[in-house]
């Protein structure tokens, strides 16, 4: 590599702002494209990583993170009684499969400033499997 091309590369890298994933504001919460490609049984096992901080039902006692019942279609940062980070309080999106998929891949990158300490699920299939399980397990029971 010549000096000129190294310099050009350095300028290009430093001049380009870091991109973060932006929530899909207009996505349909009823879209099940991602979960349809997953295995809910495998997703249930993956949820073991989540259950230290999250419950799946509204009636369960809240843990470190908010309860996940009725997750899909819910406004981010809106669970009553849970103290969200400023980033989530100000977030302007609803939880869709696409938003949750992007969040689970890299929570800190998806929404900088959130308090979730989970590093994320790198494998796309793991996210699909977890999404399939969450689609089944987070549906609010009929009263």
Rosetta silent file (secondary structure, phi, psi, omega in degrees, C-alpha in Angstrom):
SEQUENCE: XXXXXXXXXXXXXXXXXXXXXXXXXXXXXXXXXXXXXXXXXXXXXXXXXXXXXXXXXXXXXXXXXXXXXXXXXXXXXXXXXXXXXXXXXXXXXXXXXXXXXXXXXXXXXXXXXXXXXXXXXXXXXXXXXXXXXXXXXXXXXXX
SCORE:     score description
SCORE:     0.000 S_00000001
   1 L     0.000  132.188  179.703    0.000    0.000    0.000 S_00000001
   2 L   -79.691  164.425  178.166    1.429    3.379   -0.911 S_00000001
   3 H   -58.219  -41.411 -178.378    1.563    6.324    1.447 S_00000001
   4 H   -62.683  -43.107 -178.618   -1.169    8.082   -0.518 S_00000001
   5 H   -71.171  -33.204  175.871   -3.595    5.165   -0.279 S_00000001
   6 H   -65.042  -41.698  179.069   -2.931    4.731    3.464 S_00000001
   7 H   -64.746  -44.916  179.518   -3.641    8.410    3.992 S_00000001
   8 H   -61.037  -41.399  178.382   -6.793    8.264    1.902 S_00000001
   9 H   -63.633  -44.584  179.797   -7.982    5.242    3.876 S_00000001
  10 H   -60.976  -43.317  179.144   -7.261    6.954    7.185 S_00000001
  11 H   -64.102  -43.691 -179.428   -9.180   10.066    6.107 S_00000001
  12 H   -62.767  -41.812 -178.770  -12.125    7.989    4.900 S_00000001
  13 H   -69.394  -38.796 -177.821  -12.300    6.019    8.147 S_00000001
  14 H   -81.466  -23.062 -179.578  -12.066    9.041   10.412 S_00000001
  15 H   -83.742  -19.503 -178.916  -14.426   11.180    8.330 S_00000001
  16 L   -86.532  120.214  178.976  -17.188    8.559    8.304 S_00000001
  17 L   -66.965  149.596  176.028  -19.362    8.765   11.429 S_00000001
  18 L   -66.660  131.459 -179.444  -20.013    5.537   13.274 S_00000001
  19 L   -94.165  136.317  172.096  -23.393    4.216   12.229 S_00000001
  20 L  -113.200  154.363  178.688  -25.772    2.794   14.768 S_00000001
  21 L   -68.012  134.184  177.755  -28.795    0.723   13.923 S_00000001
  22 L  -102.334  135.759  178.978  -31.899    2.852   13.794 S_00000001
  23 L   -59.583  144.155  177.123  -35.204    1.391   14.957 S_00000001
  24 L   -79.846   97.128 -173.771  -37.664    0.646   12.201 S_00000001
  25 L   -66.755  -32.876 -175.283  -40.314    3.208   13.099 S_00000001
  26 L  -101.655   11.043 -178.585  -42.880    2.092   10.524 S_00000001
  27 L   -69.209  151.782 -177.981  -42.452   -1.662   10.894 S_00000001
  28 L   -88.026  117.836  179.160  -45.548   -3.789   11.518 S_00000001
  29 L   -61.639  -21.192  179.975  -45.606   -5.379   15.010 S_00000001
  30 L   -83.827   -9.061 -179.692  -47.742   -8.217   13.601 S_00000001
  31 L   -66.728  123.204 -178.153  -45.053   -9.186   11.049 S_00000001
  32 L  -113.272   26.517 -177.559  -43.747  -12.655   11.985 S_00000001
  33 L   -57.406  -42.664 -177.026  -41.177  -13.045    9.210 S_00000001
  34 L   -74.964  -49.100 -177.525  -38.257  -13.558   11.611 S_00000001
  35 H   -64.603  -28.448  179.491  -39.980  -15.789   14.177 S_00000001
  36 H   -64.616  -20.235 -179.993  -41.398  -17.992   11.417 S_00000001
  37 H   -95.446    5.049 -176.425  -37.824  -19.049   10.621 S_00000001
  38 L  -109.109  169.651  179.019  -37.071  -20.008   14.232 S_00000001
  39 L  -113.742  109.942 -175.902  -37.522  -23.002   16.503 S_00000001
  40 H   -61.990  -31.897  178.804  -39.432  -22.064   19.671 S_00000001
  41 H   -65.155  -43.660  176.067  -38.064  -25.082   21.576 S_00000001
  42 H   -67.235  -37.712  178.563  -34.498  -23.933   20.970 S_00000001
  43 H   -62.662  -35.312  178.182  -35.593  -20.380   21.742 S_00000001
  44 H   -63.162  -40.907  176.731  -36.932  -21.475   25.121 S_00000001
  45 H   -65.108  -40.108  178.471  -33.470  -22.808   25.997 S_00000001
  46 H   -64.362  -31.715 -179.632  -31.911  -19.539   24.800 S_00000001
  47 H   -63.590  -18.063  176.572  -34.306  -17.603   27.031 S_00000001
  48 H   -56.388  -29.049  177.014  -32.469  -19.079   30.027 S_00000001
  49 H   -71.083  -22.618 -174.008  -29.887  -16.326   29.385 S_00000001
  50 L   -96.109  -27.691 -168.456  -32.643  -13.720   29.696 S_00000001
  51 L   -72.431   -9.479  172.905  -34.687  -14.968   32.624 S_00000001
  52 L   -66.755  -27.247 -176.673  -32.283  -13.739   35.276 S_00000001
  53 L  -113.251  -22.497 -173.418  -33.476  -10.242   34.335 S_00000001
  54 L  -128.164  141.283  168.968  -36.853  -10.701   32.592 S_00000001
  55 L  -103.784  163.997 -177.030  -40.177  -12.430   33.281 S_00000001
  56 L  -101.693  -11.586 -176.269  -42.639  -13.296   30.553 S_00000001
  57 L  -122.529  157.192  179.810  -45.928  -12.444   32.218 S_00000001
  58 L   -69.536  -27.403 -175.801  -47.469   -9.311   33.711 S_00000001
  59 L   -82.377  -19.155  179.961  -48.317  -11.132   36.926 S_00000001
  60 L   -72.023  150.230  179.032  -44.771  -12.296   37.636 S_00000001
  61 L   -64.976  135.196 -179.989  -42.650  -10.164   39.920 S_00000001
  62 L   -65.705  143.766  178.144  -40.490   -7.693   38.020 S_00000001
  63 L  -109.937 -151.182 -179.750  -36.759   -8.391   37.980 S_00000001
  64 L   -60.863  -37.934  178.810  -33.800   -6.243   36.908 S_00000001
  65 L  -105.663  168.001 -179.986  -35.405   -5.759   33.488 S_00000001
  66 L   -69.710  154.757  173.963  -39.034   -5.119   32.570 S_00000001
  67 L   -65.484  148.505 -172.711  -41.536   -7.943   32.173 S_00000001
  68 L  -103.698    6.881  179.029  -41.885   -8.979   28.536 S_00000001
  69 L   -58.391  147.427  179.495  -45.599   -9.818   28.332 S_00000001
  70 L    49.163   39.991 -175.729  -47.338   -8.243   25.333 S_00000001
  71 L   -64.514  -49.219 -174.311  -43.926   -7.184   24.058 S_00000001
  72 L   -71.400  124.171 -177.743  -44.638   -6.972   20.333 S_00000001
  73 L    96.132   -7.141  179.428  -46.374   -3.722   19.475 S_00000001
  74 L   -82.658  140.186  175.385  -45.537   -2.096   22.815 S_00000001
  75 E   -63.001  132.507  178.007  -43.889    1.325   22.797 S_00000001
  76 L   -59.736  139.026  177.073  -40.245    1.031   23.874 S_00000001
  77 L    70.981   25.921 -173.331  -39.643    2.252   27.413 S_00000001
  78 L  -116.382    4.005 -178.755  -43.324    2.269   28.334 S_00000001
  79 L   -67.448  119.590  179.918  -43.816   -0.540   30.884 S_00000001
  80 L   -60.164  140.213  175.326  -45.505    1.050   33.911 S_00000001
  81 L    82.946    0.843  178.546  -43.557    0.780   37.139 S_00000001
  82 L  -111.313  134.920 -179.791  -40.182    0.140   35.528 S_00000001
  83 L   -90.966  102.583 -179.091  -37.404    2.727   35.664 S_00000001
  84 L   -85.394  158.982  172.103  -35.923    2.857   32.164 S_00000001
  85 L   -64.181  160.044  178.061  -32.707    4.497   31.075 S_00000001
  86 H   -58.839  -38.020 -179.814  -33.058    7.964   29.580 S_00000001
  87 H   -58.956  -43.706  179.568  -32.286    6.442   26.160 S_00000001
  88 H   -75.870  -33.567  177.023  -35.291    4.113   26.372 S_00000001
  89 H   -61.300  -34.659 -177.335  -37.539    6.753   27.924 S_00000001
  90 L   -94.787   -3.444 -178.445  -36.864    8.946   24.892 S_00000001
  91 L   -64.812  140.685 -177.116  -36.952    6.137   22.323 S_00000001
  92 L  -120.717   66.879  176.817  -39.593    6.613   19.667 S_00000001
  93 L  -156.195  161.685  174.606  -40.340    3.142   18.353 S_00000001
  94 E  -105.169  158.452  178.838  -42.441    0.081   19.106 S_00000001
  95 L   -78.227  112.631  173.449  -41.100   -3.413   19.592 S_00000001
  96 L  -116.951  170.660  176.814  -41.363   -5.303   16.328 S_00000001
  97 H   -60.630  -40.955 -178.874  -39.506   -8.435   15.351 S_00000001
  98 H   -65.171  -44.074  178.618  -37.071   -6.379   13.293 S_00000001
  99 H   -64.499  -43.139  179.270  -36.385   -3.936   16.130 S_00000001
 100 H   -66.330  -38.474  177.331  -36.014   -6.734   18.660 S_00000001
 101 H   -60.017  -46.866  179.626  -33.753   -8.664   16.292 S_00000001
 102 H   -65.703  -39.732  177.314  -31.488   -5.635   15.889 S_00000001
 103 H   -61.404  -49.160 -177.205  -31.582   -4.982   19.649 S_00000001
 104 H   -66.584  -26.366  178.068  -30.679   -8.572   20.490 S_00000001
 105 H   -67.055  -44.705 -179.022  -27.785   -8.560   18.030 S_00000001
 106 L  -157.296   85.346 -176.156  -26.075   -5.621   19.793 S_00000001
 107 H   -55.798  -40.346 -177.268  -28.129   -3.826   22.457 S_00000001
 108 H   -68.925  -34.193  179.401  -25.511   -1.137   23.134 S_00000001
 109 H   -78.588  -39.216 -178.368  -25.128   -0.284   19.454 S_00000001
 110 H   -59.987  -45.667 -179.148  -28.851   -0.398   18.696 S_00000001
 111 L  -139.742   86.156  179.962  -29.690    2.162   21.373 S_00000001
 112 L   -56.146  138.337  179.040  -26.629    3.806   22.909 S_00000001
 113 L    96.106   -3.894  177.818  -27.133    4.766   26.539 S_00000001
 114 L   -76.296  160.456 -174.260  -29.478    1.913   27.474 S_00000001
 115 L   -92.652   -4.514 -175.768  -28.783    0.069   30.741 S_00000001
 116 L   -66.274  124.405 -176.525  -29.059   -3.509   29.486 S_00000001
 117 L   -87.743   -6.624 -179.219  -25.794   -5.302   30.255 S_00000001
 118 L   -64.239  131.525 -176.708  -26.455   -8.232   27.898 S_00000001
 119 L   -74.204  -24.944  179.251  -23.803   -8.368   25.151 S_00000001
 120 L   115.886  169.342  176.620  -26.216   -9.732   22.540 S_00000001
 121 L  -109.060  109.738 -176.249  -26.782  -12.841   20.433 S_00000001
 122 L   -71.795  -34.826 -175.367  -24.330  -12.898   17.527 S_00000001
 123 L   -79.591  125.174 -178.915  -25.844  -15.862   15.696 S_00000001
 124 H   -58.955  -40.585 -178.867  -28.768  -14.923   13.474 S_00000001
 125 H   -65.832  -35.382  175.846  -30.413  -18.325   13.954 S_00000001
 126 H   -60.492  -41.425  179.154  -30.280  -17.931   17.743 S_00000001
 127 H   -66.487  -38.868  177.377  -32.177  -14.653   17.398 S_00000001
 128 H   -63.844  -42.633  179.709  -34.762  -16.303   15.126 S_00000001
 129 H   -65.143  -45.005  178.419  -35.207  -19.146   17.620 S_00000001
 130 H   -62.777  -40.316  179.112  -35.541  -16.766   20.565 S_00000001
 131 H   -62.290  -40.987  178.684  -38.007  -14.644   18.586 S_00000001
 132 H   -61.340  -41.956  178.233  -40.132  -17.743   17.851 S_00000001
 133 H   -67.252  -45.196 -179.256  -40.249  -18.529   21.571 S_00000001
 134 H   -62.976  -34.515  177.287  -41.007  -14.938   22.575 S_00000001
 135 H   -59.786  -37.757  179.597  -43.863  -14.801   20.051 S_00000001
 136 H   -80.644  -42.483 -168.405  -45.493  -17.717   21.891 S_00000001
 137 H   -84.975  -17.168 -175.190  -44.493  -16.905   25.457 S_00000001
 138 L  -103.113    6.189  178.647  -45.189  -13.156   25.624 S_00000001
 139 L   -72.425  126.563 -179.854  -48.785  -13.175   24.443 S_00000001
 140 L   -65.418  131.619 -179.250  -50.962  -11.727   27.161 S_00000001
 141 L   -66.044  141.915  177.980  -53.433  -14.314   28.461 S_00000001
 142 L   -68.281  140.734 -178.460  -57.092  -13.631   27.678 S_00000001
 143 L   -93.958    0.000    0.000  -59.030  -12.482   30.711 S_00000001
